[in-house]
């Protein structure tokens, strides 16, 4: 009579395998390392997994499911009737911090997953997850446009590609950091960028036609008052030419 798979043994094997893989790497870790940690026989390992790569693939599947649950914004983030724009931004910031904290806590496994590249047997799982995130971000952008946070002339799909791409690179930078960075400050900077842009306030005042085009009967500049730094730089350049 064939042996039946033991659910508890499988869980212990997955935990032991994740620890072995993150410590030694997928190539260097051996099945014996896993079974010794889990306290089971080598035969028990092959009762649950076809190979070491199959075991790692199942770890990746479980992790991506956990990460997807973390990335999915809670319903309260999109309750426009109950929150002002400032409150909405606070909720977005808190959510982004939670996601990056999760990535930092699981950085060893994330490094292994991303190092596998497109040739890994689980690469399609990462691609599917990336597409899912892009759709979520596009929904977030459309919501921000609807509540008046973002301009209505934006293409949500383009902005979503930029934002999701930026977070992908940010996560890669995070998991490669030698020590824990200020995740809250990182997320605040990202939110500031995607709501206020890169321009300094004084430059934005010059670049924005609604600010620079004064009405016909506007009062002249008060004597002795200094122009905005961006304006002064433009005047100096004009005099130089």
Residue frames as qw, qx, qy, qz and C-alpha x, y, z in Angstrom:
[[0.000, 0.888, 0.460, 0.000, 0.00, 0.00, 0.00],
 [0.426, 0.501, -0.041, 0.752, 1.56, 3.36, -1.03],
 [0.312, -0.357, -0.454, 0.754, 2.37, 5.88, 1.63],
 [0.057, 0.865, 0.462, 0.187, -0.03, 8.80, 1.96],
 [0.295, 0.492, -0.128, 0.809, 1.17, 12.38, 1.93],
 [0.420, -0.580, -0.535, 0.448, 1.22, 14.00, 5.35],
 [0.112, 0.894, 0.215, 0.376, 0.04, 17.61, 5.27],
 [0.484, -0.864, 0.106, 0.093, 1.95, 18.50, 8.43],
 [0.746, -0.227, 0.367, 0.507, 5.15, 16.95, 7.09],
 [0.485, 0.595, 0.356, 0.534, 4.73, 18.90, 3.85],
 [0.125, -0.969, -0.074, -0.199, 4.44, 22.19, 5.77],
 [0.640, -0.672, 0.268, 0.258, 7.56, 21.36, 7.80],
 [0.726, 0.110, 0.414, 0.538, 9.43, 20.46, 4.61],
 [0.298, 0.805, 0.262, 0.441, 8.45, 23.75, 2.95],
 [0.344, -0.935, 0.083, -0.035, 9.62, 25.72, 5.98],
 [0.732, -0.430, 0.377, 0.370, 12.88, 23.80, 6.14],
 [0.653, 0.390, 0.400, 0.512, 13.40, 24.18, 2.39],
 [0.117, 0.941, 0.129, 0.292, 12.84, 27.94, 2.48],
 [0.494, -0.826, 0.246, 0.113, 15.39, 28.27, 5.30],
 [0.765, -0.160, 0.457, 0.425, 17.91, 26.08, 3.47],
 [0.535, 0.621, 0.360, 0.445, 17.44, 27.88, 0.16],
 [0.022, -0.978, -0.023, -0.208, 17.79, 31.36, 1.65],
 [0.588, -0.715, 0.332, 0.181, 20.89, 30.35, 3.64],
 [0.608, -0.262, 0.622, 0.417, 22.75, 28.35, 0.98],
 [0.307, 0.449, -0.431, -0.719, 21.08, 29.25, -2.29],
 [0.875, 0.217, 0.088, -0.423, 19.00, 27.02, -4.53],
 [0.712, 0.493, -0.500, -0.009, 21.97, 25.39, -6.25],
 [0.183, 0.457, -0.764, 0.418, 24.01, 24.67, -3.11],
 [0.601, -0.208, 0.489, -0.597, 21.16, 23.47, -0.86],
 [0.248, 0.120, -0.943, -0.189, 20.69, 19.69, -0.84],
 [0.676, -0.357, -0.446, -0.465, 17.61, 17.60, -0.24],
 [0.671, -0.200, -0.607, 0.376, 19.42, 16.11, 2.78],
 [0.132, 0.104, -0.304, 0.938, 19.74, 19.63, 4.25],
 [0.477, -0.265, -0.185, -0.817, 15.99, 20.05, 3.99],
 [0.779, -0.274, -0.528, -0.196, 14.99, 16.68, 5.39],
 [0.537, -0.057, -0.579, 0.611, 17.40, 17.01, 8.30],
 [0.091, -0.144, 0.206, -0.964, 15.90, 20.38, 9.24],
 [0.630, -0.202, -0.238, -0.711, 12.37, 19.03, 8.90],
 [0.409, -0.285, 0.784, -0.369, 13.15, 15.85, 10.82],
 [0.869, 0.274, 0.231, -0.340, 11.84, 13.52, 8.12],
 [0.712, -0.105, 0.593, 0.361, 13.30, 10.95, 5.77],
 [0.014, -0.336, 0.523, 0.783, 14.48, 11.58, 2.23],
 [0.030, 0.301, 0.902, 0.309, 11.66, 9.34, 1.05],
 [0.020, 0.719, 0.579, -0.384, 9.14, 11.66, 2.73],
 [0.012, -0.559, 0.192, 0.806, 10.54, 14.56, 0.71],
 [0.095, 0.127, -0.740, -0.653, 9.95, 12.79, -2.61],
 [0.055, 0.480, 0.871, -0.090, 6.49, 11.78, -1.44],
 [0.066, 0.806, 0.372, -0.455, 5.56, 15.48, -1.52],
 [0.194, 0.839, -0.241, -0.448, 7.84, 16.95, -4.20],
 [0.900, 0.430, 0.018, 0.068, 9.17, 15.68, -7.51],
 [0.700, 0.281, -0.158, 0.637, 12.48, 17.45, -7.08],
 [0.375, -0.411, -0.261, 0.789, 14.25, 20.27, -5.29],
 [0.005, 0.053, 0.308, 0.950, 13.19, 22.67, -8.06],
 [0.366, -0.497, -0.667, -0.416, 9.58, 21.53, -7.68],
 [0.471, -0.563, -0.527, 0.429, 9.80, 22.25, -3.95],
 [0.233, -0.270, -0.024, 0.934, 11.14, 25.75, -4.61],
 [0.136, -0.278, -0.538, -0.784, 8.42, 26.38, -7.20],
 [0.431, -0.614, -0.652, -0.109, 5.78, 25.59, -4.57],
 [0.408, -0.483, -0.309, 0.710, 7.51, 27.97, -2.14],
 [0.091, -0.029, 0.266, 0.959, 7.38, 30.68, -4.81],
 [0.270, -0.464, -0.663, -0.521, 3.68, 30.02, -5.46],
 [0.460, -0.644, -0.563, 0.238, 2.88, 30.37, -1.77],
 [0.355, -0.373, -0.105, 0.851, 4.99, 33.49, -1.40],
 [0.002, 0.156, 0.419, 0.894, 3.45, 35.22, -4.44],
 [0.354, -0.603, -0.659, -0.276, -0.02, 34.49, -3.06],
 [0.461, -0.620, -0.386, 0.504, 1.00, 36.14, 0.24],
 [0.266, -0.203, 0.147, 0.931, 2.58, 39.08, -1.58],
 [0.103, -0.391, -0.592, -0.697, -0.53, 39.53, -3.74],
 [0.407, -0.696, -0.592, 0.018, -2.66, 39.67, -0.61],
 [0.425, -0.524, -0.170, 0.718, -0.34, 42.32, 0.83],
 [0.177, -0.013, 0.360, 0.916, -0.28, 44.40, -2.37],
 [0.143, -0.587, -0.680, -0.414, -4.08, 44.34, -2.74],
 [0.034, -0.273, 0.272, -0.922, -5.20, 47.64, -1.15],
 [0.020, 0.361, 0.837, -0.410, -7.78, 47.35, 1.62],
 [0.082, 0.692, 0.638, 0.327, -11.29, 48.60, 0.73],
 [0.251, -0.832, -0.291, 0.401, -10.96, 51.59, 3.07],
 [0.379, -0.277, 0.312, 0.826, -8.35, 53.14, 0.77],
 [0.032, 0.208, 0.603, 0.769, -10.99, 53.67, -1.93],
 [0.116, -0.697, -0.692, 0.144, -13.86, 54.95, 0.23],
 [0.238, 0.329, 0.123, 0.906, -14.03, 58.44, -1.23],
 [0.362, -0.709, -0.368, -0.480, -17.24, 59.31, 0.58],
 [0.715, -0.657, -0.210, 0.114, -15.57, 58.88, 3.95],
 [0.669, -0.366, 0.098, 0.640, -12.17, 60.43, 3.30],
 [0.190, 0.926, -0.104, -0.309, -10.76, 63.73, 2.11],
 [0.728, 0.606, -0.283, 0.148, -7.93, 63.75, -0.42],
 [0.019, -0.690, 0.623, -0.368, -5.43, 64.25, 2.42],
 [0.723, -0.261, 0.549, -0.327, -6.86, 61.26, 4.27],
 [0.924, 0.373, 0.035, -0.081, -6.75, 59.21, 1.08],
 [0.477, 0.704, -0.467, 0.242, -3.06, 60.05, 0.62],
 [0.355, -0.558, 0.647, -0.379, -2.33, 59.03, 4.21],
 [0.886, -0.005, 0.394, -0.244, -3.98, 55.67, 3.59],
 [0.803, 0.568, -0.173, 0.062, -2.04, 55.16, 0.35],
 [0.144, 0.727, -0.591, 0.318, 1.21, 55.98, 2.15],
 [0.599, -0.381, 0.610, -0.351, 0.47, 53.53, 4.98],
 [0.939, 0.235, 0.205, -0.148, -0.37, 50.82, 2.45],
 [0.630, 0.680, -0.340, 0.158, 2.83, 51.39, 0.44],
 [0.145, -0.653, 0.657, -0.347, 4.92, 51.22, 3.63],
 [0.810, -0.156, 0.483, -0.296, 3.26, 47.92, 4.57],
 [0.899, 0.438, -0.013, -0.021, 4.10, 46.43, 1.16],
 [0.430, 0.709, -0.480, 0.287, 7.76, 47.49, 1.28],
 [0.443, -0.535, 0.615, -0.374, 8.07, 46.27, 4.86],
 [0.934, 0.064, 0.301, -0.180, 6.81, 42.86, 3.69],
 [0.761, 0.598, -0.206, 0.144, 9.38, 42.85, 0.88],
 [0.053, 0.729, -0.583, 0.355, 12.17, 43.76, 3.31],
 [0.673, -0.358, 0.556, -0.332, 11.21, 40.98, 5.72],
 [0.897, 0.181, 0.404, -0.001, 11.26, 38.49, 2.83],
 [0.240, 0.850, -0.361, -0.299, 14.21, 39.97, 0.94],
 [0.321, -0.402, 0.835, 0.193, 16.28, 36.77, 0.86],
 [0.551, 0.335, 0.764, 0.009, 13.53, 34.84, -0.92],
 [0.418, 0.857, 0.151, -0.262, 12.78, 37.77, -3.23],
 [0.033, -0.738, 0.578, 0.348, 16.43, 37.96, -4.24],
 [0.405, -0.109, 0.890, 0.180, 16.40, 34.29, -5.19],
 [0.521, 0.600, 0.593, -0.131, 13.19, 34.63, -7.16],
 [0.318, 0.908, -0.047, -0.271, 14.37, 37.67, -9.11],
 [0.196, -0.624, 0.688, 0.315, 17.81, 36.16, -9.71],
 [0.637, 0.147, 0.755, 0.060, 16.17, 33.23, -11.49],
 [0.086, 0.360, -0.432, -0.823, 15.26, 35.47, -14.41],
 [0.678, 0.280, -0.130, -0.667, 13.04, 34.58, -17.34],
 [0.515, 0.279, -0.793, -0.164, 14.51, 31.10, -17.68],
 [0.186, -0.120, 0.835, -0.504, 13.23, 29.88, -14.31],
 [0.146, -0.304, -0.904, -0.263, 10.30, 27.42, -14.39],
 [0.127, -0.673, -0.632, 0.363, 8.34, 29.76, -12.11],
 [0.185, -0.102, 0.153, 0.965, 9.04, 32.92, -14.16],
 [0.180, -0.445, -0.614, -0.627, 5.48, 32.94, -15.49],
 [0.414, -0.664, -0.587, 0.211, 4.21, 33.34, -11.91],
 [0.323, -0.447, -0.087, 0.830, 6.26, 36.51, -11.50],
 [0.026, 0.109, 0.477, 0.872, 5.04, 37.82, -14.87],
 [0.294, -0.579, -0.697, -0.305, 1.41, 37.13, -13.93],
 [0.408, -0.643, -0.428, 0.487, 1.90, 38.90, -10.62],
 [0.243, -0.237, 0.142, 0.930, 3.47, 41.92, -12.35],
 [0.118, -0.321, -0.598, -0.725, 0.50, 42.15, -14.72],
 [0.385, -0.653, -0.652, 0.020, -1.90, 41.92, -11.79],
 [0.372, -0.528, -0.226, 0.729, -0.09, 44.74, -9.99],
 [0.117, 0.004, 0.359, 0.926, -0.17, 46.89, -13.14],
 [0.249, -0.525, -0.660, -0.476, -3.96, 46.44, -13.32],
 [0.439, -0.666, -0.507, 0.327, -4.31, 47.37, -9.65],
 [0.316, -0.355, 0.004, 0.880, -2.18, 50.49, -10.12],
 [0.013, -0.243, -0.518, -0.820, -4.24, 51.51, -13.16],
 [0.353, -0.667, -0.636, -0.160, -7.41, 51.22, -11.05],
 [0.453, -0.581, -0.292, 0.610, -5.72, 53.36, -8.41],
 [0.209, -0.100, 0.251, 0.940, -4.80, 56.00, -11.01],
 [0.166, -0.461, -0.622, -0.611, -8.36, 56.06, -12.40],
 [0.431, -0.697, -0.550, 0.164, -9.70, 56.50, -8.88],
 [0.395, -0.436, -0.089, 0.804, -7.25, 59.35, -8.24],
 [0.051, 0.149, 0.435, 0.886, -8.46, 61.05, -11.44],
 [0.296, -0.586, -0.681, -0.325, -12.10, 60.57, -10.45],
 [0.447, -0.725, -0.416, 0.318, -11.64, 62.24, -7.04],
 [0.164, 0.973, 0.017, 0.164, -9.73, 65.14, -8.59],
 [0.648, -0.628, 0.275, 0.333, -6.28, 64.22, -7.29],
 [0.487, -0.136, 0.572, 0.646, -4.73, 63.65, -10.74],
 [0.254, 0.409, -0.249, -0.841, -5.30, 65.60, -13.96],
 [0.748, 0.344, 0.463, -0.329, -8.02, 64.34, -16.28],
 [0.583, 0.705, -0.311, -0.258, -5.84, 64.52, -19.39],
 [0.218, -0.521, 0.825, 0.011, -3.62, 61.65, -18.17],
 [0.760, 0.143, -0.553, -0.311, -3.65, 58.20, -19.74],
 [0.738, -0.513, 0.324, -0.296, -4.14, 55.81, -16.78],
 [0.986, 0.097, 0.030, 0.130, -2.41, 52.91, -18.53],
 [0.537, 0.618, -0.274, 0.506, 0.72, 54.98, -19.19],
 [0.261, -0.698, 0.388, -0.542, 0.86, 56.36, -15.65],
 [0.912, -0.306, 0.190, -0.198, 0.26, 52.87, -14.24],
 [0.892, 0.304, -0.142, 0.301, 3.21, 51.54, -16.27],
 [0.247, 0.679, -0.359, 0.591, 5.43, 54.30, -14.87],
 [0.527, -0.595, 0.344, -0.499, 4.33, 53.79, -11.26],
 [0.978, -0.150, 0.122, -0.078, 4.49, 49.99, -11.27],
 [0.772, 0.450, -0.218, 0.393, 7.87, 50.12, -13.01],
 [0.010, 0.717, -0.388, 0.579, 9.16, 52.58, -10.43],
 [0.728, -0.480, 0.326, -0.366, 8.06, 50.34, -7.56],
 [0.982, 0.140, -0.070, 0.109, 9.66, 47.32, -9.22],
 [0.543, 0.543, -0.340, 0.543, 13.02, 49.10, -9.29],
 [0.307, -0.668, 0.343, -0.585, 12.49, 50.41, -5.77],
 [0.925, -0.296, 0.142, -0.190, 11.88, 46.89, -4.42],
 [0.881, 0.292, -0.170, 0.332, 15.03, 45.66, -6.16],
 [0.205, 0.650, -0.362, 0.636, 16.98, 48.50, -4.58],
 [0.614, -0.573, 0.234, -0.491, 15.41, 47.72, -1.19],
 [0.981, -0.178, 0.070, -0.039, 16.23, 44.02, -1.11],
 [0.779, 0.371, -0.187, 0.470, 19.79, 44.75, -2.22],
 [0.132, -0.853, 0.227, -0.451, 20.40, 47.31, 0.53],
 [0.489, 0.239, -0.730, 0.414, 23.11, 46.30, 3.06],
 [0.071, -0.204, -0.712, 0.668, 21.00, 47.55, 5.96],
 [0.077, 0.687, 0.723, -0.014, 17.37, 48.46, 6.50],
 [0.150, 0.272, 0.141, 0.940, 16.66, 51.87, 4.93],
 [0.229, 0.274, 0.445, -0.821, 14.05, 54.36, 6.10],
 [0.149, 0.343, 0.862, 0.343, 11.12, 52.72, 4.30],
 [0.048, 0.794, 0.522, -0.310, 8.68, 55.37, 5.46],
 [0.059, -0.705, 0.199, 0.678, 10.85, 58.13, 3.99],
 [0.177, -0.079, 0.791, 0.580, 11.19, 56.22, 0.72],
 [0.112, 0.553, 0.814, 0.136, 7.42, 55.81, 0.38],
 [0.012, -0.825, -0.278, 0.492, 6.81, 59.46, 1.29],
 [0.120, -0.514, 0.444, 0.724, 9.24, 60.52, -1.43],
 [0.147, 0.171, 0.860, 0.457, 7.54, 58.31, -4.00],
 [0.062, 0.728, 0.675, -0.104, 4.09, 59.65, -3.09],
 [0.079, -0.767, -0.007, 0.636, 5.41, 63.21, -3.23],
 [0.173, -0.259, 0.652, 0.691, 6.86, 62.54, -6.68],
 [0.047, 0.321, 0.853, 0.409, 3.64, 61.13, -8.13],
 [0.039, -0.804, -0.574, 0.151, 1.48, 63.89, -6.68],
 [0.090, -0.915, 0.000, 0.394, 3.70, 66.98, -6.95],
 [0.716, 0.668, -0.067, 0.190, 6.27, 66.03, -9.58],
 [0.788, -0.059, -0.108, 0.603, 9.99, 66.75, -9.62],
 [0.243, 0.645, 0.039, 0.723, 9.99, 70.52, -10.06],
 [0.279, -0.209, -0.507, 0.788, 10.85, 72.76, -7.12],
 [0.077, 0.754, 0.585, -0.289, 7.96, 75.06, -6.06],
 [0.004, -0.728, 0.100, 0.678, 9.63, 78.21, -7.43],
 [0.069, -0.198, 0.753, 0.624, 10.31, 76.54, -10.78],
 [0.120, 0.465, 0.874, 0.081, 6.77, 75.19, -10.93],
 [0.075, 0.773, 0.342, -0.529, 5.48, 78.73, -10.43],
 [0.045, 0.574, -0.418, -0.703, 7.43, 79.84, -13.51],
 [0.044, -0.062, 0.900, 0.429, 6.60, 76.79, -15.63],
 [0.152, 0.524, 0.824, -0.152, 2.87, 76.77, -14.88],
 [0.096, 0.381, 0.390, 0.833, 1.07, 79.09, -17.37],
 [0.362, -0.750, -0.510, -0.217, -1.75, 79.64, -14.90],
 [0.550, -0.667, -0.165, 0.474, 0.78, 81.24, -12.57],
 [0.460, -0.201, 0.251, 0.827, 3.10, 83.03, -14.98],
 [0.082, 0.458, 0.508, 0.724, 0.44, 84.59, -17.22],
 [0.062, -0.343, -0.495, 0.795, -0.60, 87.56, -15.10],
 [0.237, 0.764, 0.600, -0.011, -3.97, 89.26, -15.78],
 [0.386, 0.638, 0.190, 0.639, -3.82, 92.51, -17.80],
 [0.178, -0.817, 0.043, -0.546, -4.41, 94.82, -14.82],
 [0.817, -0.352, -0.347, 0.296, -2.24, 93.03, -12.28],
 [0.289, -0.949, 0.106, 0.065, -0.42, 95.21, -9.79],
 [0.530, 0.666, -0.465, 0.244, 3.28, 95.86, -10.52],
 [0.779, -0.147, -0.475, 0.382, 5.89, 94.18, -8.37],
 [0.408, -0.906, -0.094, 0.059, 6.44, 96.02, -5.15],
 [0.308, 0.817, -0.399, 0.281, 9.62, 98.08, -5.00],
 [0.175, -0.617, 0.699, -0.317, 12.48, 96.25, -3.37],
 [0.866, -0.094, 0.411, -0.269, 10.81, 92.83, -3.49],
 [0.145, -0.441, 0.820, 0.335, 12.90, 90.00, -4.90],
 [0.743, 0.221, -0.353, -0.524, 11.61, 87.90, -7.80],
 [0.956, -0.163, 0.217, -0.111, 11.31, 84.12, -7.49],
 [0.477, -0.523, 0.606, 0.362, 14.67, 82.34, -7.89],
 [0.617, 0.290, 0.663, 0.309, 13.60, 80.73, -11.14],
 [0.310, 0.916, 0.251, 0.046, 12.56, 84.10, -12.58],
 [0.212, -0.890, 0.320, 0.248, 15.84, 85.72, -11.55],
 [0.585, -0.236, 0.670, 0.392, 17.84, 82.95, -13.23],
 [0.539, 0.581, 0.554, 0.256, 15.87, 83.40, -16.44],
 [0.118, 0.990, 0.047, -0.057, 16.43, 87.19, -16.41],
 [0.408, -0.705, 0.475, 0.334, 20.15, 86.76, -15.78],
 [0.626, 0.084, 0.677, 0.379, 20.41, 84.42, -18.73],
 [0.401, 0.816, 0.392, 0.141, 18.58, 86.91, -20.95],
 [0.085, -0.967, 0.174, 0.168, 20.94, 89.76, -19.94],
 [0.568, -0.447, 0.586, 0.365, 23.95, 87.52, -20.59],
 [0.577, 0.335, 0.635, 0.389, 22.82, 86.88, -24.15]]
